Amino acid sequence: MSGELELPARPLGPGAVAWYAASDVRALLLAVRALVLQVAHPMVGAAVGQQSVYKDDPYGRLWRTVMSVIRQVFGGYKSAEEGRRLLELHKSIQGIDDQGRRYSAMNPGAYVWVHATMFDAWRLFLRDYGPGLDAVQETQLFDEWRRVGLLIGCQDRLLPASIAEFDAYFDAMLPTLEDNDVVQDLLYNGPKAPFFLPQLVLDWLNRPLLRWQRSFVAETLPGDLADRFHLARTPRTGLHARRLGRFSHLLGHVPGFIRRSPLALFAMWRTGRDPRIVHEPIRYP
């Protein structure tokens, strides 16, 4: 049986809208917002809070996360291998949260929710802080997101089948999200300092960055989540968010090869050389 038939979906290829969204460093503007949405899911928050090493090994954890996303989105026929690795890794992550509820990282709904925040972040970045997103491009982006989900092991029956279904699913999930210690930690605390830098110095440097980050998250969170996470929306937070948006648009004038992740560019080049890879129908800029 050929590799194409063994996979549940066609891997992404050159011209993918998702390749653009996931490789542009400006998309990092949405990274913390996406993480907050992920860990606000009760099962995800409990698993991260109790069993993740993100506090003790923040830079190692960040590197592993980046490389996982690179393999998922830009890996071509290796995307499914990354999906199998993730599922195997999550098998042992289970327990009981501080409210006495059982959680498991293998819960299919929680797994899909983490993946859903990826489409939400890509779409918001391209539409409001990047080059724009018309209806045809948005449809292609959704199709690509769904294919990645199937490749990494999301259950087909749980993945929304259309953008309208996705929006309904996303809106239905919002009331289930909870404030927790991990959400607050992401919003208010910087990482552990590397060995060569005093923690007090890093905390001082992080203070304004965290303040601007909270402003952006507060202004862009959907529904009443800002209030639920105790984030105030004020004229100052609105000003911060607008300035970050203008800065993102300004960076759009920088040549693409400068503002794209070198890791992503290399992965795109390597995957694009695979003769099995099919170019996407609408090439994104």
C-alpha positions in Angstrom: 0.0 0.0 0.0 1.4 3.4 -0.9 2.2 6.1 1.6 -0.6 8.2 0.3 -3.2 5.6 1.1 -1.8 4.9 4.5 -2.5 8.4 5.7 -5.9 9.7 6.8 -5.4 13.0 4.9 -3.1 14.6 2.3 -0.2 16.3 3.8 0.2 20.1 3.3 2.3 21.2 0.3 3.8 24.4 -1.2 1.4 27.4 -1.3 -0.4 26.3 1.9 -2.1 29.1 3.7 -1.2 27.3 6.9 2.5 27.3 5.9 2.4 31.1 5.6 0.5 31.5 8.9 2.7 29.1 10.9 6.0 30.4 9.6 5.6 34.2 9.9 7.1 35.3 13.2 4.3 37.9 13.6 2.0 35.0 14.4 3.8 34.8 17.7 1.7 37.7 18.7 -1.2 35.2 19.1 0.9 32.5 20.8 0.2 33.3 24.5 -3.5 33.9 23.7 -3.7 30.4 22.1 -1.9 28.8 25.0 -4.3 30.5 27.5 -7.2 29.1 25.6 -5.7 25.6 25.6 -4.9 25.4 29.3 -8.3 26.9 30.2 -9.7 23.6 29.2 -10.1 21.8 32.5 -8.3 18.6 31.4 -5.5 20.4 29.6 -5.0 22.8 32.5 -4.8 20.0 35.0 -2.4 17.9 32.9 -0.1 20.9 32.3 -0.3 22.1 35.9 0.5 18.7 37.4 2.7 16.9 34.9 4.3 19.4 32.5 7.9 20.5 33.0 7.2 23.9 31.5 8.3 25.6 34.9 11.4 23.6 35.5 12.6 23.4 31.9 10.9 26.2 30.1 13.4 26.5 27.2 13.6 22.8 26.6 9.8 22.6 26.7 9.5 25.5 24.3 12.0 23.9 21.9 10.2 20.6 21.9 6.8 22.4 21.3 8.3 24.4 18.4 9.8 21.3 16.8 6.5 19.4 17.2 4.5 22.2 15.4 7.2 22.2 12.7 6.7 18.5 12.1 2.9 18.7 12.3 2.5 21.6 9.8 5.6 21.4 7.6 6.5 17.7 7.9 4.7 16.4 4.9 4.5 12.6 5.2 6.3 12.8 8.5 3.3 14.7 10.1 1.6 11.4 10.8 4.7 10.1 12.6 4.6 13.1 14.8 0.9 12.5 15.5 1.7 8.9 16.6 4.6 10.2 18.8 2.2 12.7 20.5 -0.4 10.1 21.1 2.1 7.7 22.6 3.6 10.5 24.8 0.1 11.4 26.1 -0.8 7.9 27.2 0.7 8.2 30.6 -0.6 11.7 31.3 -3.6 11.2 33.5 -4.7 11.9 37.1 -7.1 13.8 39.3 -7.3 17.6 39.4 -7.7 19.7 42.5 -11.5 19.5 42.2 -11.5 15.7 42.3 -12.1 15.3 38.5 -10.3 12.7 36.5 -8.3 13.9 33.5 -6.5 12.2 30.7 -4.3 13.7 28.0 -5.8 11.0 25.7 -9.3 12.5 26.0 -10.3 13.0 22.3 -12.2 16.2 23.0 -9.3 17.8 24.8 -7.0 16.8 22.0 -9.2 18.4 19.4 -9.6 21.5 21.4 -5.8 22.1 21.5 -5.8 21.7 17.8 -8.8 24.0 17.4 -6.9 26.9 19.0 -4.4 26.6 16.1 -7.0 27.4 13.4 -8.4 30.2 15.6 -4.9 31.7 16.0 -4.0 31.4 12.3 -7.2 32.9 11.1 -7.1 35.8 13.5 -3.5 36.6 12.6 -4.0 36.5 8.9 -7.3 38.4 9.0 -6.5 41.2 11.5 -2.7 41.3 11.9 -1.3 39.9 8.7 -1.8 40.2 4.9 -5.6 39.6 5.0 -7.7 36.6 4.4 -10.5 36.4 1.9 -13.3 33.8 1.9 -11.5 31.4 -0.6 -8.3 31.5 1.4 -10.1 31.0 4.7 -11.8 27.9 3.2 -8.4 26.5 2.1 -6.9 27.3 5.6 -9.7 25.4 7.2 -9.2 22.4 4.9 -5.5 22.5 5.7 -6.1 22.7 9.4 -8.5 19.8 9.3 -6.0 17.7 7.3 -3.3 18.4 9.9 -5.7 17.3 12.6 -6.4 14.0 10.9 -2.7 13.4 10.4 -1.9 14.0 14.1 -4.6 11.7 15.3 -7.7 13.8 15.9 -10.9 11.8 15.5 -12.7 12.7 12.2 -16.1 12.6 13.9 -15.0 15.3 16.4 -13.4 17.7 13.9 -15.9 20.3 12.6 -16.6 19.6 8.9 -17.0 23.3 7.9 -16.1 26.8 9.0 -19.6 27.3 10.2 -19.5 24.1 12.3 -16.1 25.2 13.6 -17.4 28.6 14.8 -20.4 26.9 16.4 -18.1 24.4 18.1 -15.7 27.1 19.3 -18.5 29.2 20.7 -20.0 26.2 22.5 -16.6 25.4 24.1 -16.1 28.9 25.5 -18.5 28.5 28.5 -16.6 25.3 29.5 -13.2 27.1 29.9 -12.0 27.8 33.4 -9.6 30.1 35.1 -6.8 28.1 36.8 -3.3 28.5 38.1 -1.7 27.7 34.7 -3.8 30.4 33.0 -2.7 33.0 35.6 0.9 31.8 35.5 1.0 32.3 31.7 -0.4 35.8 32.1 1.6 37.1 35.0 4.9 35.2 35.2 7.9 35.0 33.0 10.0 31.9 32.6 12.8 30.7 34.9 16.0 32.5 34.1 18.8 30.7 32.3 21.9 29.9 34.4 23.8 33.0 33.2 21.1 35.6 34.1 19.9 36.5 37.6 16.1 35.8 38.0 15.6 39.4 39.3 17.0 40.8 36.0 14.9 38.6 33.8 11.8 39.5 35.9 12.5 43.2 35.5 12.9 42.8 31.7 9.8 40.7 31.5 7.5 43.1 33.4 6.6 45.4 30.6 6.4 42.6 28.1 4.0 40.7 30.3 1.9 43.9 30.7 1.6 44.4 27.0 0.9 40.7 26.5 -1.9 40.8 29.0 -3.3 43.8 27.2 -3.3 42.0 23.9 -4.9 38.9 25.3 -7.6 40.8 27.2 -8.6 42.7 24.0 -8.6 39.7 21.7 -10.2 37.0 23.9 -13.6 36.0 22.7 -16.8 36.2 24.8 -16.5 37.0 28.5 -13.2 35.2 28.9 -11.3 38.3 29.8 -13.5 38.8 32.9 -13.4 35.2 33.7 -9.6 35.3 33.7 -9.6 38.6 35.7 -8.2 40.7 32.9 -9.4 44.2 32.7 -10.2 45.9 29.4 -9.3 49.6 29.7 -8.4 52.4 27.4 -4.7 51.5 28.1 -5.1 47.9 27.1 -6.9 48.9 24.0 -4.1 51.3 23.1 -1.5 48.6 23.7 -3.4 46.1 21.5 -3.8 48.6 18.6 -0.1 49.5 18.8 0.9 45.9 18.6 -1.5 45.5 15.6 0.1 48.5 13.8 3.6 47.1 14.5 2.6 43.7 13.1 1.3 45.4 9.9 4.5 47.5 9.7 6.6 44.3 9.9 4.6 43.1 6.9 6.7 45.4 4.7 9.9 43.5 5.8 11.0 40.9 3.1 9.4 37.6 3.7 12.6 35.6 4.1 13.5 37.8 7.0 10.3 37.5 9.0 9.8 33.8 8.4 11.1 31.2 10.8 14.4 29.6 9.5 13.2 26.3 10.9 10.0 26.5 9.0 11.7 27.7 5.8 14.0 24.7 5.9 11.2 22.3 6.6 9.1 23.7 3.7 12.1 23.4 1.4 12.7 19.8 2.5 9.1 18.8 2.2 8.6 20.6 -1.1 11.3 18.3 -2.6 9.3 15.2 -1.9 7.8 14.1 -5.2 4.7 12.8 -3.5 3.8 16.3 -2.1 1.0 18.1 -4.0 1.0 21.9 -4.3 -2.0 23.6 -2.7 -4.6 24.9 -5.3 -4.3 28.6 -4.2 -0.8 29.7 -3.5 -0.6 32.1 -0.6 1.8 35.0 -0.8 
